Amino acid sequence: MSSVLSSVDQRTQLVGENRLELLMFNLNSRQTFAINVFKVKEVLKLPSLTVLPGSHPSITGVATLRGVSVPVIDLRKAIGFPASEEKNSDSNLIITEYNRSVQGFLVGEVKNIVNTAWTEIQPPPKTVGPANYLTAITKVTEDDQVRLVEIIDVEKVLAEIIDYDVTISDEVLDRSLLPHLAGKKILIVDDSSTARNQVKATLSQLGVEIIECYDGAMALNLLKQWCDEGIDLYGQLLMMITDAEMPEMDGYKLTHEVRNDPRMKDLFITLNTSLSGSFNDAMVAKVGCDKFISKFQPDRLVEVVQERMSQLI
């Protein structure tokens, strides 16, 4: 399996090109699931686990990897399937890093990595309802067969296991800015409803109005529409906060398009992503974001909004 991920560190050139690579796996079911390779640190056969009494029902135990304890989440159980009945030769552990935390996902067979474009990634059908654990779907062709691949909304999975506190620290909140922030509008762009709700719950405490878009293409179309209608974009928006990876158009491509449109090129843009790694800093500089925040940091999010408001008064 190490050969599958041997070149992960060399794949960062895909970011900013509106492309991604997906690690595909199954959960001892017929469906094929996937997550973004950039969030994967390694894949290994399931090691022995230490059970922690009183832990969340979806946490099947803790693995000790090179002296570090890593919680292991039974992904089948976490997304609503019956728990994995038994660990067998097909059981694998995908070690990931999200929101500055490391965790393992217990899965079945790990298949391969596919290279695709965000334009080929679509939101899940609305008919599946808001309770689903998918952030997107796509299709891949293998052996002359078209296979539907379901991309897991890992942020939703983690939010149901980890209690994300949206309380703003007293030492961070600048109350003198609250009258200036009241009624200001912020555009949030994220394909995960969980992530949008986390940002909204944090920033609503500042009295700002939140406008939501679920992918980069939707946000760009909205911004262009406002410009076409003669709306003062800078008077309309305090800033835009965008995720990096989204169906149809990622946050890097969105930022690139905004910066290349004279009507909106000076819009203040913050990249807010669960993707980890130094490549984000390089991509922020490349595409021209103003700020970069790793999810989920309520205080840091508030600091950036307050810094932006301070620049305008």
PEDADA-V77935 format. One record per residue. N is the residue number from 0. RES is the residue in three letters. D_CENTER is the distance of its C-alpha to the mean C-alpha in Angstrom with 1 decimal. Layout:
# PEDADA-V77935
N|RES|D_CENTER  N|RES|D_CENTER
This chain:
# PEDADA-V77935
0|MET|24.7  1|SER|24.5  2|SER|25.6  3|VAL|22.5  4|LEU|20.3  5|SER|23.0  6|SER|21.7  7|VAL|18.0  8|ASP|18.7  9|GLN|20.4  10|ARG|17.7  11|THR|16.1  12|GLN|18.4  13|LEU|16.4  14|VAL|13.7  15|GLY|15.2  16|GLU|17.2  17|ASN|14.8  18|ARG|14.8  19|LEU|12.9  20|GLU|14.3  21|LEU|13.7  22|LEU|15.3  23|MET|17.2  24|PHE|18.9  25|ASN|20.7  26|LEU|21.2  27|ASN|25.0  28|SER|24.9  29|ARG|25.4  30|GLN|21.9  31|THR|19.8  32|PHE|16.1  33|ALA|13.5  34|ILE|10.3  35|ASN|9.4  36|VAL|12.3  37|PHE|10.8  38|LYS|9.3  39|VAL|12.9  40|LYS|15.7  41|GLU|18.5  42|VAL|19.9  43|LEU|23.2  44|LYS|25.7  45|LEU|25.4  46|PRO|27.4  47|SER|29.4  48|LEU|27.6  49|THR|28.9  50|VAL|28.6  51|LEU|28.0  52|PRO|30.0  53|GLY|28.4  54|SER|24.8  55|HIS|22.3  56|PRO|23.5  57|SER|20.4  58|ILE|21.0  59|THR|23.6  60|GLY|24.6  61|VAL|24.0  62|ALA|24.4  63|THR|26.1  64|LEU|25.0  65|ARG|27.1  66|GLY|28.0  67|VAL|24.6  68|SER|23.8  69|VAL|20.5  70|PRO|19.7  71|VAL|19.6  72|ILE|17.9  73|ASP|19.8  74|LEU|17.1  75|ARG|19.8  76|LYS|20.8  77|ALA|17.4  78|ILE|16.8  79|GLY|20.4  80|PHE|22.5  81|PRO|25.5  82|ALA|24.9  83|SER|25.7  84|GLU|29.4  85|GLU|30.2  86|LYS|28.9  87|ASN|30.4  88|SER|30.5  89|ASP|27.5  90|SER|25.3  91|ASN|22.7  92|LEU|20.2  93|ILE|16.8  94|ILE|16.0  95|THR|12.4  96|GLU|11.1  97|TYR|8.1  98|ASN|8.6  99|ARG|11.9  100|SER|13.2  101|VAL|14.5  102|GLN|15.1  103|GLY|16.7  104|PHE|16.3  105|LEU|19.7  106|VAL|19.9  107|GLY|22.9  108|GLU|23.7  109|VAL|21.3  110|LYS|22.3  111|ASN|21.2  112|ILE|18.7  113|VAL|18.7  114|ASN|18.2  115|THR|17.3  116|ALA|16.4  117|TRP|13.7  118|THR|16.8  119|GLU|17.4  120|ILE|14.2  121|GLN|15.0  122|PRO|13.7  123|PRO|15.5  124|PRO|19.0  125|LYS|19.5  126|THR|22.3  127|VAL|20.2  128|GLY|19.7  129|PRO|17.0  130|ALA|17.3  131|ASN|15.8  132|TYR|13.1  133|LEU|11.9  134|THR|9.1  135|ALA|11.5  136|ILE|14.7  137|THR|16.7  138|LYS|20.2  139|VAL|21.6  140|THR|25.3  141|GLU|26.9  142|ASP|30.7  143|ASP|31.3  144|GLN|29.2  145|VAL|26.2  146|ARG|23.6  147|LEU|20.9  148|VAL|17.6  149|GLU|15.1  150|ILE|11.5  151|ILE|10.4  152|ASP|7.9  153|VAL|7.7  154|GLU|6.5  155|LYS|9.6  156|VAL|11.6  157|LEU|11.2  158|ALA|12.0  159|GLU|15.1  160|ILE|16.2  161|ILE|15.5  162|ASP|17.0  163|TYR|14.9  164|ASP|17.8  165|VAL|17.4  166|THR|21.0  167|ILE|21.7  168|SER|24.2  169|ASP|27.6  170|GLU|28.0  171|VAL|24.9  172|LEU|25.7  173|ASP|28.3  174|ARG|30.3  175|SER|32.3  176|LEU|29.4  177|LEU|28.8  178|PRO|31.6  179|HIS|30.1  180|LEU|26.6  181|ALA|27.9  182|GLY|27.1  183|LYS|25.0  184|LYS|22.2  185|ILE|18.6  186|LEU|16.4  187|ILE|12.8  188|VAL|10.7  189|ASP|7.5  190|ASP|7.7  191|SER|6.8  192|SER|10.2  193|THR|9.6  194|ALA|7.4  195|ARG|10.1  196|ASN|12.8  197|GLN|12.0  198|VAL|12.4  199|LYS|15.2  200|ALA|17.0  201|THR|17.0  202|LEU|18.2  203|SER|20.6  204|GLN|22.7  205|LEU|23.5  206|GLY|25.0  207|VAL|22.8  208|GLU|22.1  209|ILE|18.6  210|ILE|18.2  211|GLU|15.1  212|CYS|14.0  213|TYR|11.5  214|ASP|11.4  215|GLY|12.9  216|ALA|16.2  217|MET|16.8  218|ALA|16.3  219|LEU|18.6  220|ASN|21.1  221|LEU|21.3  222|LEU|21.9  223|LYS|24.5  224|GLN|26.1  225|TRP|26.7  226|CYS|28.1  227|ASP|30.3  228|GLU|31.6  229|GLY|32.5  230|ILE|30.3  231|ASP|29.9  232|LEU|26.2  233|TYR|26.5  234|GLY|28.5  235|GLN|26.0  236|LEU|22.8  237|LEU|22.5  238|MET|19.2  239|MET|16.0  240|ILE|12.5  241|THR|9.9  242|ASP|6.3  243|ALA|6.9  244|GLU|6.1  245|MET|7.8  246|PRO|11.1  247|GLU|14.3  248|MET|13.4  249|ASP|10.6  250|GLY|10.5  251|TYR|13.0  252|LYS|15.3  253|LEU|15.1  254|THR|16.2  255|HIS|18.8  256|GLU|20.2  257|VAL|20.5  258|ARG|22.3  259|ASN|24.6  260|ASP|25.8  261|PRO|28.7  262|ARG|28.2  263|MET|24.8  264|LYS|24.5  265|ASP|24.8  266|LEU|22.0  267|PHE|20.3  268|ILE|16.6  269|THR|14.1  270|LEU|10.9  271|ASN|8.4  272|THR|5.5  273|SER|4.9  274|LEU|6.7  275|SER|10.2  276|GLY|13.6  277|SER|16.3  278|PHE|15.4  279|ASN|13.0  280|ASP|16.3  281|ALA|18.1  282|MET|15.8  283|VAL|15.9  284|ALA|19.7  285|LYS|19.9  286|VAL|18.3  287|GLY|19.6  288|CYS|16.9  289|ASP|18.8  290|LYS|16.5  291|PHE|13.5  292|ILE|11.9  293|SER|9.8  294|LYS|8.2  295|PHE|10.1  296|GLN|13.5  297|PRO|15.6  298|ASP|18.6  299|ARG|17.0  300|LEU|15.5  301|VAL|19.0  302|GLU|20.7  303|VAL|19.0  304|VAL|20.0  305|GLN|23.4  306|GLU|23.9  307|ARG|23.3  308|MET|25.8  309|SER|28.2  310|GLN|28.3  311|LEU|29.5  312|ILE|32.3
